[in-house]
Each structure stands twice: as C-alpha cells, then as structure tokens.
Amino acid sequence: MKTSSLNHSPNPWALLPLAVFLVSYLVVSIIAGDFYKMPITVAFVIGSVVAIGMSKGGKLSNRIEQFCRGAANSNIMLMILIFIMAGAFAQTATEMGAVDATVNVALSILPGNLLATGIFIAACFISLSVGTSVGTIVALAPVAVGIAAKTGMSEAFMVGVTVSGAMFGDNLSFISDTTIVATRTQGCKMSDKFKVNIRIALPVAILTTLLYIWMGNSVNAGYETGTIEWIKVVPYLIVLATAILGVNVLLVIFTGLLLSGVIGLLTGSFDIWGWNAAMGTGMTNMGELIIVTLLAGGMLEMIRYNGGIDWIILKLTSHIRSPKGAEGSIAALVTFADICTANNTIALIMSGPIAKDIADRFRIDPRRSASILDMFSCITQGIIPYGAQLLIAAGLSTVTPLEIMQYLYYPYLLGIGAILAIIFRYPREYT
C-alpha cells in the first residue's frame, strides 16, 4: 500500500493530539483527585484518534499506516523488548526471593533515615557507570519498592528517588547516548562538556541528598530485618556489575533472569513450571506499558509528520536577540522536542544541528550549548508521564506515573538550577 510522501509546513495544529492527551490524562486526573480515574491507555487512544483524524496524510488507510510506522519505530521496538525482559526478570527475582534478600541487606547496612539517600546515591553511581537510566531503574526499582513495604515509606516516593538518581547519570555519564549525541552535534569533547555540566548538576545532587536525609528523619525505625540469604542477592550483584561494565541492557536483564531462575530452582523457591509461570506473569504485567509505548510512538510520529515539531522550532528560533536568549531557545527547543518524541536521544538528534547554528551565530561556547542540550533533554525525559523511565518505574511498582511525578525532586531542582545558570551566565568562564 502506498503512503503519502508529502512534506508539510510548520503547523501548530499538529500539536493538538498532544494537548488532547495531556488534558485527558493529567488535567482530568487532577480535577478528579484520583490518578486511576483516567487510565493512561485510554488517554493515548483518544489522542491517537485525534492524530489520525486530523492528519493531512491523504486517505484514512494512508494515515493509519503512517501512525503504524511511528509505532513500529526501531527505538519503540527496543523499548518494548526491554519492558518484556524486565517484567520477566522482576517477577522471577521476586518469587525467587532476590528482592527480599537484597532489601534485607540494605536494611541491615543503612539506618532508617538514610535508606532513601542510599537508594538515590546508588542510582546516581550506577547510572553514571551504566549510561542508561532505564537499566538503573530496572535494577533498583524492585528493591526500592521492597524497602517501602518494610519501612512504611511511600512507595511512590521511593520509586521517585530511584528515577531521580537514574536521571543524574543519564545526563552526566560518558557512555550515555545523550552525552554522545550532544557533544557530537555541538563539536566538543565529552570531557569538556562534563566539566561544564558537573558544575551545575553536582550542587543540585548534593542538595537533593540533603533533602532526602532530612525527609528520612521521619522514617519509623521499628521495622524488622529478616534473615539475609546471600545466594539470593547474587542476581542483583551480577546485574549491577555487568551494567557497570557497559554490557548491553538486554543482555544484562537476560543474565539476571537466567541467574534468578537457576538459583530459584536450586533453592527450591519454585520448580521449572513455577519459573515459567513467573516469567509469563511478569511479561503480562508489562501489557499496559507496551500498549502505551506503541500508541505514544504512533501519535508522536503523526505530530512530527504534520509539522508540529517544525512549528516549535520556527517559533523558538525566530526572535532570538542575545546570547542569553539564544541559550534559552536551545533549552526550550530540546524540551519541546522531547515532549513531542518521548525519547531524549531522538530529541537531541533533531534539535542538535539547529542548536549548533544558534550557538555559532551568538558565539556560545560549544561546551555550554552541549551541556544545556543534555541537561534539558534529561530533565524533560525524567518527568514526562509517558516516557520510558516513568512507565517502566510504574510497571515495576503498584503506583502510577502521575503519583511518581510529585517526588522527582532531582529533575525539578536541576531544571531550576539550569534555568538560573542561563539567567546568571554560570559558570562564567564558559560564557
């Protein structure tokens, strides 16, 4: 079947499906006072129907095919594979006892007031080493949920702590996709971009750590630490070690799944059929995430195809008058690109060359433009409720992305810090 090859001009109305989704999901949930009143899948179906209905792609069959092309994007398929494997690993590890064993280790090492801080610091170091926030969340979210259950802390809060730490490394890691794309498009070394970025991100991370220590003072220390079965901790240790070594995230998760299954069989936690059932349950539990990912991919492709992103770029770059305004435009450019793609790497690929032109015209240091691009892409990716990070965090817990959003202190504080850095031209030596 033929699909339309029209190139549409910048069009603000192309953003309508995204607005419909945000109103259907965020606004309705807030007004209702219940995050479960409007399922995110239903909100995306509404947005997708609007996207297909208003598209300029010709016949209905062509528009639907364009939507499917976006849903079948290779990045979307990779995310779905990660979701499937992560679901199988998480459920197997839970039924084998790996999560309980790891939680008991954490409870025995850290005092109650430092548990949230410990998870945040662990997530920061792991994501910095791994270069992927998703892999970090897969490894730590089940442990954070287990700690919340044992101590009485809010599950959404502990998952938010995990996501916050994961975004720290996603922004700063030398092997992160975002770092690589940001530095390549701006023409600077990763080490030079890191020097600028760390000056803004590290104070924010320290402030977030102090905030978690203060909040931890209210934790009830009356919980009991169970017996530590060290052999059941091995899958998580191996997962963390292989992730830090830079092994492909799918291979990391598969290794954890295999080890959890073998140890579960050896310790009698389940038989072979029990392991099969655990994997099947885990994969099935990821069904909502998979549906949302497919619908989001299709809807956001329609927005791009119909000129929504081109319109944003045109508006943000048409009224720049000063270096400070140029930096603000670069930040807004990558922010909107990420909102419209739900993928910070793709957002950087799209906005990077335009940001480079702006930086050259206003003599902005490439190290600074790369830092601004990377920071704002990771800030946005870490807080949008339909991004891979919050979706998989919600899938590995019993809370919704909206419930997690209120506890994402690090991304919010980094956003404030990055805006202040633009306003006050900090750090001075790179402006």
CORTATA-V292535 format. One record per residue. SS is DSSP state (@ for helix, = for strand, . for the rest). Layout:
# CORTATA-V292535
ss: <SS,SS>
This chain:
# CORTATA-V292535
ss: <.,.,.,.,.,.,.,.,.,.,.,@,@,@,@,@,@,@,@,@,@,@,@,@,@,@,@,@,@,@,@,@,.,.,.,.,.,.,.,@,@,@,@,@,@,@,@,@,@,@,@,@,@,@,.,.,.,.,.,@,@,@,@,@,@,@,@,@,@,@,@,.,.,@,@,@,@,@,@,@,@,@,@,@,@,@,@,@,@,@,@,@,@,@,@,@,.,@,@,@,@,@,@,@,@,@,@,@,@,.,.,@,@,@,@,@,@,@,@,@,@,@,@,@,@,@,@,@,@,@,.,.,@,@,@,@,@,@,@,@,@,@,@,@,@,@,@,@,@,@,@,.,.,.,@,@,@,@,@,@,@,@,@,@,@,@,@,@,@,@,@,@,.,.,.,.,@,@,@,@,@,@,@,@,@,@,.,.,.,@,@,@,@,@,@,@,@,@,@,@,@,@,@,@,@,@,@,@,@,@,@,@,@,@,@,@,.,.,.,.,.,.,.,.,.,.,.,.,.,@,@,@,@,@,@,@,@,@,@,@,@,@,@,@,.,.,.,.,@,@,@,@,@,@,@,@,@,@,@,@,@,@,@,@,@,@,@,.,.,.,.,@,@,@,@,@,@,@,@,@,@,@,@,@,@,.,@,@,@,@,@,@,@,@,@,@,@,@,@,@,@,@,@,@,@,.,.,@,@,@,@,@,@,@,@,@,@,.,.,.,.,.,@,@,@,@,@,@,@,@,@,@,@,@,@,@,@,@,@,@,@,.,.,@,@,@,@,@,@,@,@,@,@,@,@,@,@,@,@,@,@,.,.,.,.,@,@,@,@,@,@,@,@,@,@,@,@,@,@,@,@,@,@,.,.,.,.,@,@,@,@,@,@,@,@,.,.,.,.,.,@,@,@,@,@,.,.,.,@,@,@,@,@,@,@,@,@,@,@,@,@,@,@,.,.,.,.,@,@,@,.>
